Each structure stands twice: as C-alpha cells, then as structure tokens.
Amino acid sequence: MPGSYLIRAAFFAAGAVVGGGLTAAIAGRNQPRASLTPLSPSSTLPPIVELDQEGKAQLREISVPSEGVTSRFLKYGNPGRSRLTALPVVTAEHLTHASLKSEQPTEAGDRSKSNFIEDDSLPILFRARLKDYFRSGYDRGHMVPAADAKFSQKAMDETFLLSNIAPQVGDGFNRHYWAYLEEWCRRLTGNFRDVYIFTVPLYLPRQDNDGKWRVTHEVIGSPPNVAVPTHFAKVVLTSKPVSPSNPDVLDISTGAFVLPNAIIPDQVPLESFVMPVEAVERAAGLTFFSDEIKAQSRHICKTTKCEVIVRRFDDARKQSKKTIGGPNLNN
C-alpha cells in the first residue's frame, strides 16, 4: 500500500487552512499562568505554526533533531517517523464539525471493515511489523484515531497502518482514558470552528534511588525494534471568530496534556494532566507554536470545559458483536 493517504490528507488540510486562513487580528488576551513553571524551548528550530508579517498563521519546515531529517511537516504529509523507535515522532489533524462525518452515509468509514496492516511505503528495516505486537502485552494504539476518519472507508482503513500506531497499555488506557481524551478532542468541534490536534509519543526520564535521572522504556518485537513510549501527549490549538460581526477576528486557544502510558482510573480529572506546551516541545524536540501565538492565545481550559466523559467504548463494541453474532449458548 502506498504511504498513508489519511495522514497526508490531514496534514495537507492543516497546511491549507492554517497557512492561508487564520487572520491577522487575533483577539489579544493575556495567557493565564500555568501551575508549573513553563520550560523555555530547548531548540532553535522554527515553530511549526507561527504568524507571518501579515499576521496569518504559517506552517514551516521542521527537522527531527535526533534524525537530522527535514520534512515538509503538515504541508506534504510527512508524518515525521523515527527510524530509531519505529513510531511516529508526531501526528497532526485538522478537525471541523463537518470533517467528522461523511457527506454520503453509504460511504462512511466502518471500523469493523478495517484491519491493521504494515506500511509498505517504509523501508522494511525500519518498519513496524504485525508480528512485533503479537503477544507483546500492548494494544496497537492509534495516533490519529479511527473515529476521526469516518468520512470515508479509505481514510478509516489508513488509520490502521502501523505507521499510525504505537504500543499502548490496553485496559485502563487505550481502551478507556485515552479514548475519552480522543472523544473530548472531537467534541471541541462543537465549540470551535477549527481544531488542530498534535499527538506525540514521549520518553520521559524518571529519578532513580541514586538521585540520577534516566530514560527507561521497553522495546517490543523480534528482534526488538518498536519502542514503548512512557507517555503520550495531546497538544491542541483551536480557533473561532470572537463574534458573528467580526468573523475574521479569531480567538485562539492552546493547551497540552501529558498522560502516562499506564492504567488511569476513570475518575482522574483531565486537568490533572495539563502541562505547559513548552514542556512538551522540549520533551519532543519540536516547537509547535510561535511565541506570538502562545502570548496571544488563552489556555484551552479557560475557554471550554476540560472534562472527559466516561464511556466504555470497548464494552459497547463487545456488546455490538454479541448482538450481531446472536446469543452465546455456552453461557
């Protein structure tokens, strides 16, 4: 199969709309102080999203420092994969209320018709394989969620490429709290005209008993070549007109959430995972937004409720399968 159409499409949409659509007159508001001291960006790389001389948001080329690979990120759809981890460095989406549904119901994506497949556009040596996940103890977790691609079966299928997948703890995370966060991101389209979502696998250090900080993570596969992230981040940027009479004056909100790749109880508040965008930038080696955007935007939790809705999506799918398959006579 050729390289991921969905990722290319999602990245191109972000490039087209952000690059040419955001207007100069952003509603200037003071950004609230985070409870944690923001970390200064560690990289001199240009931000992914910045304002040009006319005040319009513009997307730039980026490079992945550990790889030295330059890509037209968000413009031509290079997902910025790492050959060292066999995972995406970051994925990005542009969501709108209209993009989450199909104009033709008969053409809508159906998850039950999709299967996990290897991405043969990648070199075999650096490609995640289906066998890497077999009996690994981890779910094949989507970075671009399948539920964000219901507008067509082709798009839905391509979220199942292993180039869009990372090892995630299943029960209590991928099937539960992480799914709640993905659904919260989709619900943002009800309050904002445009929603941009960056999903980032992270490998964060822990302090050992000797006081030293070390990065330790599992690697799966045979031979072991697929890294298991210690954490995952969602970085969001939303925009909407400040008023119907000023459709070209945009109110922009940003925020970042960092979740451990572990079981998270349903009752944990989403706001407990809030981190400064700069902290995620440092950990990922990327600069998401320009200083001007950060200064003029409000925190997302100040412009909408940062609350997940607990819905047992996996239980619903199991029940649906039971209904389709009829009663289990062995019970």
C-alpha positions as CSV (number, residue, x, y, z in Angstrom):
1,M,0.0,0.0,0.0
2,P,1.4,3.5,-0.8
3,G,2.1,6.0,2.0
4,S,-0.8,6.9,4.3
5,Y,-3.4,9.0,2.4
6,L,-5.2,9.9,5.6
7,I,-2.1,11.3,7.2
8,R,-1.3,13.2,4.0
9,A,-4.8,14.5,3.8
10,A,-5.0,15.5,7.4
11,F,-1.6,17.3,7.3
12,F,-2.5,19.0,4.0
13,A,-5.8,20.2,5.3
14,A,-4.0,21.8,8.3
15,G,-1.5,23.4,6.0
16,A,-4.1,24.8,3.6
17,V,-6.4,26.1,6.3
18,V,-3.9,27.4,8.8
19,G,-1.5,28.6,6.3
20,G,-4.0,30.6,4.4
21,G,-6.9,31.1,6.6
22,L,-6.1,32.5,10.0
23,T,-6.4,36.2,10.0
24,A,-4.1,38.9,11.3
25,A,-6.4,40.3,14.0
26,I,-6.3,37.6,16.7
27,A,-8.1,38.5,19.9
28,G,-5.3,39.6,22.2
29,R,-5.8,38.2,25.7
30,N,-3.4,37.5,28.5
31,Q,-2.5,33.9,28.8
32,P,-3.1,32.5,32.3
33,R,-0.1,31.3,34.3
34,A,0.3,27.6,34.5
35,S,0.7,25.9,37.8
36,L,4.0,24.6,36.7
37,T,6.9,26.9,35.7
38,P,7.0,26.8,31.9
39,L,10.2,25.4,30.4
40,S,11.9,27.5,27.8
41,P,12.1,25.8,24.3
42,S,15.3,23.8,24.0
43,S,15.5,24.1,20.3
44,T,16.3,26.9,17.9
45,L,14.2,25.2,15.2
46,P,11.4,27.4,13.8
47,P,7.9,26.8,15.2
48,I,5.5,24.6,13.2
49,V,2.9,27.3,13.5
50,E,3.8,31.0,13.6
51,L,2.4,34.3,12.4
52,D,3.8,35.9,9.2
53,Q,4.3,39.6,8.6
54,E,0.6,40.0,7.8
55,G,-0.4,38.2,11.0
56,K,-1.5,35.0,9.3
57,A,-0.6,31.6,10.7
58,Q,2.1,30.0,8.6
59,L,3.5,26.4,8.7
60,R,7.2,25.9,8.4
61,E,9.6,23.1,7.6
62,I,10.8,21.2,10.6
63,S,13.6,18.7,11.2
64,V,13.7,15.9,13.7
65,P,16.9,16.7,15.7
66,S,17.7,13.1,16.5
67,E,17.3,12.0,12.9
68,G,18.5,15.1,11.1
69,V,15.6,14.6,8.6
70,T,13.9,17.7,7.2
71,S,10.3,17.3,6.2
72,R,7.5,19.5,4.9
73,F,5.6,18.8,8.0
74,L,1.8,19.4,7.8
75,K,2.2,20.5,4.2
76,Y,3.0,17.4,2.2
77,G,2.1,15.0,4.9
78,N,5.4,13.5,6.1
79,P,4.5,12.1,9.4
80,G,8.0,12.6,10.8
81,R,8.6,8.9,11.7
82,S,11.6,7.9,13.7
83,R,13.8,5.1,12.4
84,L,15.1,4.7,16.0
85,T,11.7,3.9,17.5
86,A,9.7,2.6,14.5
87,L,7.0,5.0,15.6
88,P,5.7,8.4,14.5
89,V,7.5,11.4,16.1
90,V,4.2,13.3,15.9
91,T,0.9,13.2,14.0
92,A,-1.4,16.1,13.3
93,E,-5.0,16.5,12.4
94,H,-7.3,19.4,11.4
95,L,-10.8,18.7,12.7
96,T,-14.1,20.5,12.0
97,H,-17.7,19.6,12.7
98,A,-18.1,18.7,9.1
99,S,-15.0,16.6,8.8
100,L,-16.1,14.2,11.4
101,K,-19.0,12.8,9.3
102,S,-19.4,11.6,5.7
103,E,-21.5,13.6,3.3
104,Q,-22.6,10.2,1.9
105,P,-23.7,7.9,4.7
106,T,-23.2,4.9,2.4
107,E,-19.5,5.9,2.0
108,A,-18.8,6.4,5.7
109,G,-16.0,4.5,7.3
110,D,-16.8,1.4,9.2
111,R,-14.2,0.3,11.8
112,S,-15.3,-3.3,11.6
113,K,-14.2,-3.4,8.0
114,S,-10.6,-2.2,8.7
115,N,-7.6,-4.3,9.6
116,F,-4.1,-3.5,10.9
117,I,-1.6,-3.6,8.1
118,E,2.1,-2.8,7.7
119,D,3.0,0.4,5.8
120,D,5.0,-0.9,2.8
121,S,6.0,2.6,1.8
122,L,8.6,2.4,4.6
123,P,11.8,0.5,4.3
124,I,11.5,-3.0,5.8
125,L,14.4,-2.4,8.1
126,F,12.7,0.5,9.8
127,R,9.1,-0.6,9.6
128,A,6.9,-1.8,12.4
129,R,5.7,-5.3,11.7
130,L,2.4,-7.1,12.7
131,K,4.5,-9.7,14.5
132,D,6.1,-7.1,16.6
133,Y,2.9,-6.6,18.5
134,F,2.0,-10.3,18.7
135,R,1.8,-11.3,22.4
136,S,3.6,-8.1,23.4
137,G,1.0,-7.3,26.1
138,Y,0.3,-3.9,24.4
139,D,-2.6,-2.6,22.3
140,R,-1.9,-1.3,18.9
141,G,-2.9,2.3,19.8
142,H,-3.9,4.8,17.1
143,M,-2.2,8.2,17.0
144,V,-4.7,9.6,14.5
145,P,-7.9,8.0,16.0
146,A,-10.0,5.8,13.7
147,A,-13.1,7.6,14.9
148,D,-11.7,10.8,13.4
149,A,-11.8,9.2,10.0
150,K,-15.4,8.3,9.5
151,F,-15.7,10.4,6.4
152,S,-14.6,7.5,4.2
153,Q,-13.7,3.9,4.4
154,K,-10.3,4.6,2.7
155,A,-9.5,7.1,5.4
156,M,-10.6,4.8,8.1
157,D,-8.5,1.9,6.7
158,E,-5.4,4.0,6.6
159,T,-5.6,4.9,10.3
160,F,-4.9,1.1,10.8
161,L,-1.5,1.4,9.1
162,L,1.2,0.5,11.6
163,S,2.9,3.8,10.7
164,N,0.0,5.4,12.7
165,I,0.3,3.0,15.6
166,A,2.2,2.9,18.9
167,P,2.2,0.4,21.7
168,Q,-0.2,1.4,24.5
169,V,-1.4,-0.2,27.7
170,G,-4.8,-1.6,26.8
171,D,-7.3,-1.9,29.7
172,G,-7.4,1.4,31.6
173,F,-5.6,3.4,29.0
174,N,-6.0,2.9,25.2
175,R,-9.5,1.4,25.6
176,H,-10.5,3.8,28.3
177,Y,-9.0,7.1,29.4
178,W,-7.1,7.7,26.2
179,A,-10.3,7.1,24.2
180,Y,-12.1,9.5,26.5
181,L,-9.4,12.2,25.7
182,E,-9.8,11.5,21.9
183,E,-13.5,11.9,22.2
184,W,-13.0,15.2,24.1
185,C,-10.9,16.4,21.2
186,R,-13.7,15.6,18.8
187,R,-16.2,17.4,21.0
188,L,-14.1,20.6,20.7
189,T,-15.5,20.9,17.1
190,G,-18.9,21.8,18.7
191,N,-17.4,25.0,20.3
192,F,-14.7,25.9,17.8
193,R,-14.6,26.4,14.1
194,D,-11.2,24.8,13.6
195,V,-9.4,22.3,15.9
196,Y,-5.8,21.2,15.4
197,I,-4.6,18.1,17.3
198,F,-1.0,17.0,17.7
199,T,-0.4,13.6,19.2
200,V,3.2,12.9,20.5
201,P,4.8,9.7,21.8
202,L,7.2,10.7,24.6
203,Y,10.0,9.1,26.5
204,L,10.3,10.9,29.8
205,P,13.0,10.5,32.5
206,R,12.5,9.1,36.0
207,Q,14.6,9.8,39.0
208,D,16.2,6.7,40.4
209,N,17.1,6.0,44.0
210,D,20.6,7.3,43.5
211,G,19.1,10.7,42.6
212,K,20.1,10.5,38.9
213,W,17.5,10.9,36.1
214,R,17.3,8.1,33.5
215,V,15.1,7.4,30.5
216,T,14.0,3.7,30.5
217,H,11.4,2.2,28.2
218,E,10.5,-1.2,26.9
219,V,11.1,-2.3,23.3
220,I,9.0,-4.9,21.7
221,G,9.3,-7.1,18.6
222,S,11.6,-9.8,17.3
223,P,14.2,-8.6,17.0
224,P,13.1,-5.8,19.5
225,N,12.8,-2.6,17.5
226,V,9.5,-0.9,18.4
227,A,9.8,1.4,21.3
228,V,7.1,1.6,24.0
229,P,6.6,5.3,25.0
230,T,6.4,6.1,28.7
231,H,3.9,8.9,28.0
232,F,1.7,10.3,25.3
233,A,0.8,14.0,24.7
234,K,-2.1,15.8,23.1
235,V,-1.4,19.3,22.1
236,V,-4.3,21.3,20.8
237,L,-4.9,24.6,19.1
238,T,-8.5,25.9,18.5
239,S,-9.9,29.0,16.8
240,K,-13.2,30.7,16.4
241,P,-14.5,34.2,15.5
242,V,-14.7,36.4,18.5
243,S,-18.2,37.4,17.3
244,P,-20.5,36.9,14.3
245,S,-20.0,40.6,13.3
246,N,-16.2,40.0,13.2
247,P,-15.7,36.6,11.5
248,D,-12.1,37.5,10.6
249,V,-11.1,38.3,14.2
250,L,-10.1,35.0,15.8
251,D,-10.0,33.9,19.4
252,I,-7.3,31.2,19.7
253,S,-6.8,28.7,22.5
254,T,-3.9,26.3,23.1
255,G,-3.1,23.6,25.6
256,A,-1.2,20.4,26.2
257,F,-2.0,17.2,28.2
258,V,0.6,14.6,29.0
259,L,-0.6,11.1,30.1
260,P,1.4,8.2,31.3
261,N,1.2,5.0,29.3
262,A,-0.4,3.2,32.2
263,I,-3.7,2.4,33.7
264,I,-5.6,5.6,34.6
265,P,-8.7,5.5,36.8
266,D,-11.8,6.9,35.2
267,Q,-12.3,9.4,38.0
268,V,-9.0,11.2,37.5
269,P,-9.7,14.8,36.3
270,L,-8.3,15.7,32.8
271,E,-6.9,18.9,34.2
272,S,-4.5,16.9,36.3
273,F,-2.6,16.1,33.1
274,V,-2.2,19.7,31.9
275,M,1.3,20.7,31.1
276,P,2.8,23.8,29.5
277,V,3.1,23.5,25.7
278,E,6.8,24.4,26.2
279,A,7.4,21.3,28.3
280,V,6.0,19.1,25.6
281,E,8.1,20.9,23.0
282,R,11.3,20.3,25.0
283,A,10.5,16.6,25.5
284,A,9.6,16.1,21.8
285,G,12.3,18.3,20.4
286,L,9.7,20.3,18.4
287,T,8.4,23.8,18.5
288,F,4.6,23.7,17.9
289,F,3.6,27.4,18.1
290,S,5.4,30.7,17.8
291,D,5.9,32.9,20.8
292,E,3.4,35.3,19.4
293,I,0.7,32.6,19.2
294,K,1.4,31.5,22.7
295,A,1.3,35.0,24.1
296,Q,-2.0,35.9,22.4
297,S,-3.8,32.7,23.0
298,R,-5.8,31.6,26.1
299,H,-5.5,28.3,27.7
300,I,-8.0,25.8,26.3
301,C,-9.3,25.0,29.8
302,K,-10.3,28.7,30.2
303,T,-12.4,28.7,27.0
304,T,-14.1,25.3,27.3
305,K,-14.5,22.6,29.9
306,C,-11.6,20.2,30.2
307,E,-13.6,17.2,31.3
308,V,-13.7,13.8,29.8
309,I,-16.9,11.8,29.5
310,V,-16.5,8.2,30.7
311,R,-17.8,5.9,28.0
312,R,-16.8,2.3,27.9
313,F,-16.2,2.3,24.1
314,D,-14.7,-1.2,24.2
315,D,-17.6,-2.6,26.1
316,A,-20.0,-1.1,23.6
317,R,-18.1,-2.8,20.7
318,K,-18.2,-6.1,22.5
319,Q,-21.9,-5.8,23.1
320,S,-22.4,-4.9,19.4
321,K,-20.5,-8.0,18.3
322,K,-22.6,-10.2,20.7
323,T,-25.8,-8.7,19.2
324,I,-24.7,-9.3,15.7
325,G,-23.5,-12.8,16.4
326,G,-26.6,-13.8,18.4
327,P,-26.8,-15.3,21.9
328,N,-23.9,-17.2,23.3
329,L,-25.4,-20.7,24.0
330,N,-22.4,-21.7,26.0
331,N,-23.2,-19.3,28.9
